[in-house]
């Protein structure tokens, strides 16, 4: 597999988006987001997504020049309409609004609707944590692209509906939890498919409701199971509640009354830690808690206990030096796009 450095990934995404009619400011936001996802080890939300975004721009699903607009606002709340712009652009703006309101008033809640795929949802709660806030984000799909069944069912009804939580830590630590309410994000299956690999047991069912480890079976009408396996009622309930918060409160459409097209309707809550305790105290105590948790005898087959977000932080440092491996099939499609959009000379590829 080819290996790309971070600056190469960012340049490829940036120039392709610009060539597709995206303003430079918006292109940079998306390119940096995709690059950091690859660096953090979340290849399912990295440069592989540029293929999807360019297709959606070409089909008119994404409006690359669209700007976010606050359509309703109070002291601590805001509703943002993305007018079907690039998800990372709308979500970054919405998060900035949430941070600003939390800093002024202690807490804030901002919803966003009518926007494209926002990528790795933890990126936005981490933005807030870097500004001294704790944050929670719920993300849904507007009732479109259902991928997981309710617990006990075999038909797609809900999105993968990820939830992210972040909290500042001491030194370089930043505690970040970001996971789908299904066993995996759909993008993980996309990577398995591109690599020609089998998925782990217990992840998907085929279109007839039978367990499978072939990612093609999912794309042929199968489902991703709810998070929790035999306790999948927990993942299912989290997915259900995410649609209530992120879809209904944002006015984005929901299962049973879907939006006109896919939209990562979301809700982000931000809490200014300084309004409760000194930020330095919160960071110190969070770090103390982390050290206590990590100092645990290991179970068989494990080499260490990670705090939430630690694995991504370590992977990011490794990949900054070693680069990022890109699947052959993904790279083939990206090279075709580079030629199609005539940016070969700008990229020296």
C-alpha positions as CSV (number, residue, x, y, z in Angstrom):
1,X,0.0,0.0,0.0
2,X,1.3,3.5,-0.8
3,X,2.4,5.6,2.2
4,X,1.5,9.3,2.3
5,X,2.7,12.0,4.7
6,X,0.2,14.3,6.4
7,X,1.1,17.3,4.2
8,X,0.5,15.2,1.1
9,X,-3.0,14.1,2.3
10,X,-3.9,17.6,3.1
11,X,-2.8,19.0,-0.2
12,X,-4.6,16.3,-2.2
13,X,-7.9,16.9,-0.3
14,X,-7.5,20.7,-0.5
15,X,-6.7,20.9,-4.2
16,X,-9.4,18.4,-5.2
17,X,-12.1,20.3,-3.2
18,X,-11.0,23.6,-4.7
19,X,-11.1,22.1,-8.2
20,X,-14.7,21.0,-7.4
21,X,-15.7,24.6,-6.7
22,X,-15.2,24.7,-3.0
23,X,-13.9,28.0,-1.5
24,X,-10.3,27.8,-0.2
25,X,-11.4,28.5,3.4
26,X,-13.9,25.6,3.3
27,X,-11.5,23.3,1.5
28,X,-8.8,23.9,4.1
29,X,-11.2,23.0,7.0
30,X,-12.2,19.7,5.4
31,X,-8.6,18.8,4.3
32,X,-7.2,19.4,7.8
33,X,-10.0,17.4,9.3
34,X,-9.5,14.4,7.0
35,X,-5.7,14.5,7.5
36,X,-6.0,14.5,11.3
37,X,-8.4,11.6,11.1
38,X,-5.8,9.5,9.2
39,X,-3.1,10.6,11.6
40,X,-5.3,9.5,14.6
41,X,-5.8,6.1,13.0
42,X,-9.4,6.6,11.9
43,X,-8.8,5.8,8.3
44,X,-12.6,5.3,7.8
45,X,-13.0,9.1,8.2
46,X,-9.7,10.1,6.5
47,X,-8.8,10.7,2.8
48,X,-11.0,7.9,1.7
49,X,-14.0,10.2,2.3
50,X,-12.8,12.7,-0.4
51,X,-14.2,10.2,-3.0
52,X,-17.7,10.5,-1.4
53,X,-17.6,14.3,-1.0
54,X,-16.6,14.9,-4.6
55,X,-19.4,12.6,-5.8
56,X,-21.9,14.4,-3.6
57,X,-20.8,17.8,-4.8
58,X,-21.1,16.6,-8.4
59,X,-24.6,15.2,-7.7
60,X,-25.7,18.5,-6.0
61,X,-26.1,16.8,-2.6
62,X,-23.5,19.0,-1.1
63,X,-23.4,22.7,-1.9
64,X,-19.7,23.5,-1.5
65,X,-20.1,27.3,-1.2
66,X,-23.0,27.2,1.3
67,X,-22.4,29.0,4.6
68,X,-23.9,28.2,8.0
69,X,-26.6,30.5,9.3
70,X,-28.0,30.9,12.8
71,X,-31.8,30.8,12.3
72,X,-32.8,30.9,16.0
73,X,-30.9,32.0,19.0
74,X,-31.1,32.7,22.7
75,X,-28.5,33.5,25.4
76,X,-27.3,29.9,25.7
77,X,-28.7,28.2,22.6
78,X,-28.6,28.4,18.8
79,X,-30.0,26.6,15.9
80,X,-27.7,26.5,12.8
81,X,-28.9,25.7,9.3
82,X,-26.0,24.5,7.0
83,X,-27.9,24.9,3.8
84,X,-26.4,21.6,2.7
85,X,-22.8,22.8,2.9
86,X,-19.8,20.6,3.7
87,X,-20.4,19.0,7.1
88,X,-17.0,19.9,8.6
89,X,-17.5,23.5,7.8
90,X,-20.9,23.7,9.4
91,X,-20.0,21.6,12.4
92,X,-16.8,23.7,13.0
93,X,-18.8,26.9,13.0
94,X,-21.5,25.4,15.2
95,X,-18.9,24.3,17.7
96,X,-17.3,27.7,17.8
97,X,-20.7,29.2,18.6
98,X,-21.2,26.7,21.4
99,X,-17.8,27.4,22.9
100,X,-18.4,31.2,22.7
101,X,-21.8,30.9,24.4
102,X,-20.5,28.5,27.1
103,X,-17.6,30.9,27.9
104,X,-20.0,33.7,28.4
105,X,-22.8,31.9,30.2
106,X,-21.4,28.7,31.6
107,X,-23.3,26.2,29.4
108,X,-24.6,26.2,25.8
109,X,-26.5,23.9,23.4
110,X,-26.3,24.3,19.7
111,X,-28.1,22.2,17.0
112,X,-27.2,22.0,13.4
113,X,-29.3,20.7,10.4
114,X,-29.1,20.5,6.6
115,X,-25.4,19.7,6.4
116,X,-23.2,17.0,4.8
117,X,-21.2,14.3,6.6
118,X,-19.4,15.9,9.5
119,X,-16.6,13.3,9.7
120,X,-15.1,12.2,13.0
121,X,-17.5,13.6,15.6
122,X,-14.8,13.6,18.3
123,X,-13.0,16.4,16.5
124,X,-15.6,18.9,17.6
125,X,-15.8,18.0,21.3
126,X,-12.0,18.0,21.3
127,X,-12.1,21.6,19.9
128,X,-14.2,22.5,23.0
129,X,-11.9,20.7,25.4
130,X,-8.9,22.6,24.0
131,X,-10.7,25.8,24.9
132,X,-11.3,24.7,28.5
133,X,-14.8,23.2,28.0
134,X,-16.3,19.8,28.5
135,X,-18.5,18.8,25.6
136,X,-20.9,16.2,24.4
137,X,-22.1,15.8,20.8
138,X,-24.9,13.6,19.4
139,X,-25.0,13.0,15.7
140,X,-27.7,11.5,13.5
141,X,-28.6,11.2,9.8
142,X,-32.0,12.9,9.4
143,X,-33.7,9.5,9.1
144,X,-31.7,8.8,5.9
145,X,-29.2,6.0,5.3
146,X,-30.4,3.7,8.2
147,X,-27.7,1.1,8.8
148,X,-28.6,-0.6,12.0
149,X,-31.7,-2.5,13.2
150,X,-33.4,-2.0,16.6
151,X,-32.3,-4.7,19.1
152,X,-34.1,-7.9,18.1
153,X,-34.8,-6.7,14.6
154,X,-33.2,-7.6,11.2
155,X,-34.1,-4.5,9.1
156,X,-32.3,-1.2,8.9
157,X,-34.1,1.5,10.9
158,X,-31.5,3.7,12.6
159,X,-28.2,5.4,11.6
160,X,-25.0,4.5,13.3
161,X,-25.6,7.7,15.4
162,X,-22.3,8.4,17.0
163,X,-21.8,10.1,20.3
164,X,-18.6,12.1,21.4
165,X,-17.5,13.3,24.8
166,X,-14.4,15.3,25.6
167,X,-12.8,16.8,28.7
168,X,-9.5,18.7,29.2
169,X,-6.5,16.9,30.8
170,X,-3.2,17.9,32.3
171,X,0.0,18.4,30.2
172,X,-0.8,17.1,26.7
173,X,-3.6,14.8,27.8
174,X,-7.1,15.3,26.4
175,X,-9.8,12.8,27.3
176,X,-11.9,12.0,24.3
177,X,-14.5,9.3,23.7
178,X,-16.1,9.0,20.2
179,X,-18.0,5.9,19.1
180,X,-20.9,4.8,17.0
181,X,-23.9,3.4,18.7
182,X,-23.7,0.5,16.3
183,X,-20.9,-2.1,16.6
184,X,-18.9,-0.1,14.2
185,X,-19.1,3.0,12.0
186,X,-20.1,2.4,8.4
187,X,-16.8,3.8,7.3
188,X,-15.0,0.9,9.0
189,X,-16.7,-1.5,6.7
190,X,-15.8,0.7,3.8
191,X,-12.1,0.3,4.7
192,X,-12.4,-3.5,5.1
193,X,-14.1,-3.6,1.7
194,X,-11.3,-1.5,0.1
195,X,-8.7,-3.8,1.7
196,X,-10.5,-7.0,0.7
197,X,-10.6,-8.1,4.3
198,X,-13.2,-9.9,6.4
199,X,-14.9,-8.0,9.2
200,X,-14.9,-9.4,12.8
201,X,-17.6,-11.8,13.8
202,X,-20.7,-10.2,15.3
203,X,-20.6,-7.0,13.4
204,X,-23.0,-7.4,10.5
205,X,-26.0,-9.4,9.2
206,X,-26.7,-10.1,5.6
207,X,-29.9,-9.0,3.9
208,X,-31.6,-12.2,5.1
209,X,-30.7,-11.5,8.7
210,X,-27.9,-14.1,8.9
211,X,-24.5,-13.3,10.6
212,X,-21.7,-12.6,8.1
213,X,-18.1,-11.4,8.0
214,X,-18.1,-10.3,4.4
215,X,-18.4,-6.5,4.1
216,X,-20.0,-6.9,0.7
217,X,-23.1,-8.4,2.4
218,X,-23.7,-5.2,4.3
219,X,-23.6,-3.1,1.1
220,X,-26.0,-5.7,-0.5
221,X,-28.7,-4.8,2.0
222,X,-27.4,-6.1,5.3
223,X,-27.2,-4.4,8.6
224,X,-24.7,-3.3,11.2
225,X,-25.7,-4.7,14.6
226,X,-26.2,-2.4,17.6
227,X,-23.3,-1.8,20.0
228,X,-23.2,-4.4,22.8
229,X,-23.6,-7.8,21.0
230,X,-25.9,-9.8,23.4
231,X,-26.4,-6.6,25.4
232,X,-27.2,-4.7,22.1
233,X,-30.3,-3.2,23.7
234,X,-27.9,-0.6,25.2
235,X,-26.4,0.5,21.8
236,X,-29.9,0.5,20.3
237,X,-31.2,2.7,23.1
238,X,-28.3,5.1,22.7
239,X,-29.0,5.3,18.9
240,X,-32.7,5.9,19.6
241,X,-32.1,8.7,22.1
242,X,-29.5,10.3,19.7
243,X,-32.2,10.7,17.1
244,X,-34.5,12.3,19.6
245,X,-31.8,14.8,20.6
246,X,-29.9,15.4,17.3
247,X,-32.7,14.9,14.8
248,X,-35.9,16.1,16.4
249,X,-34.4,19.1,18.2
250,X,-32.5,20.2,15.2
251,X,-35.5,19.9,12.9
252,X,-33.4,17.7,10.6
253,X,-35.8,14.8,10.0
254,X,-35.9,11.5,11.8
255,X,-36.7,7.8,11.3
256,X,-40.3,7.6,10.3
257,X,-40.3,11.2,8.9
258,X,-36.9,11.5,7.1
259,X,-35.3,14.6,5.8
260,X,-35.3,15.1,2.0
261,X,-31.7,13.9,1.8
262,X,-28.9,12.7,4.1
263,X,-27.9,15.3,6.7
264,X,-25.7,14.8,9.8
265,X,-28.1,16.7,12.1
266,X,-26.4,17.1,15.4
267,X,-26.6,18.6,18.9
268,X,-23.5,19.8,20.9
269,X,-23.5,20.7,24.5
270,X,-20.6,22.7,25.9
271,X,-19.7,23.4,29.6
272,X,-17.2,26.0,30.6
273,X,-15.3,24.2,33.4
274,X,-14.2,27.5,35.0
275,X,-17.8,28.3,35.9
276,X,-17.7,25.2,38.2
277,X,-14.1,24.7,39.4
278,X,-10.8,26.2,38.3
279,X,-9.7,24.7,35.0
280,X,-6.2,23.8,36.5
281,X,-8.0,21.8,39.3
282,X,-10.1,20.0,36.8
283,X,-7.1,19.1,34.6
284,X,-5.1,17.9,37.6
285,X,-7.8,15.8,39.0
286,X,-8.7,14.3,35.6
287,X,-5.1,13.4,35.2
288,X,-4.9,11.9,38.6
289,X,-8.0,9.8,37.9
290,X,-6.4,8.7,34.6
291,X,-3.2,7.5,36.3
292,X,-5.2,5.6,38.9
293,X,-7.3,3.8,36.2
294,X,-4.2,3.0,34.1
295,X,-2.5,1.5,37.1
296,X,-4.5,-1.7,36.9
297,X,-3.3,-5.3,36.6
298,X,-3.8,-6.4,33.0
299,X,-6.2,-9.0,31.8
300,X,-4.9,-11.9,29.7
301,X,-4.0,-10.8,26.2
302,X,-3.6,-7.1,26.9
303,X,-0.4,-5.1,27.1
304,X,-1.8,-1.8,28.7
305,X,-4.9,0.1,29.8
306,X,-5.6,3.2,27.7
307,X,-7.4,6.3,28.9
308,X,-10.1,7.5,26.4
309,X,-8.2,9.2,23.5
310,X,-4.8,7.9,24.4
311,X,-4.6,5.4,21.5
312,X,-5.4,8.1,19.0
313,X,-2.8,10.5,20.5
314,X,-0.1,7.8,20.3
315,X,-1.1,6.8,16.8
316,X,-1.0,10.5,15.7
317,X,2.6,10.9,16.9
318,X,3.7,7.7,15.1
319,X,2.0,8.5,11.9
320,X,3.4,12.0,11.8
321,X,6.8,10.4,11.4
322,X,6.0,7.2,9.5
323,X,3.2,8.4,7.3
324,X,-0.2,6.8,6.6
325,X,-0.8,3.7,4.6
326,X,-3.6,4.1,2.0
327,X,-5.5,1.1,0.6
328,X,-4.6,0.3,-3.0
329,X,-8.2,0.6,-4.2
330,X,-8.7,3.9,-2.4
331,X,-5.4,5.3,-3.9
332,X,-6.5,4.1,-7.3
333,X,-9.8,6.0,-7.1
334,X,-8.0,9.1,-5.7
335,X,-5.5,9.1,-8.5
336,X,-8.3,8.9,-11.0
337,X,-9.9,11.9,-9.4
338,X,-6.6,13.8,-9.5
339,X,-6.5,13.3,-13.2
340,X,-10.2,14.0,-13.7
341,X,-10.0,17.4,-11.8
342,X,-6.7,18.3,-13.5
343,X,-4.7,18.9,-10.3
344,X,-1.7,16.6,-11.2
345,X,0.7,19.5,-11.6
346,X,-0.2,21.1,-8.3
347,X,0.4,17.9,-6.5
348,X,3.4,16.7,-8.4
349,X,1.9,13.2,-8.7
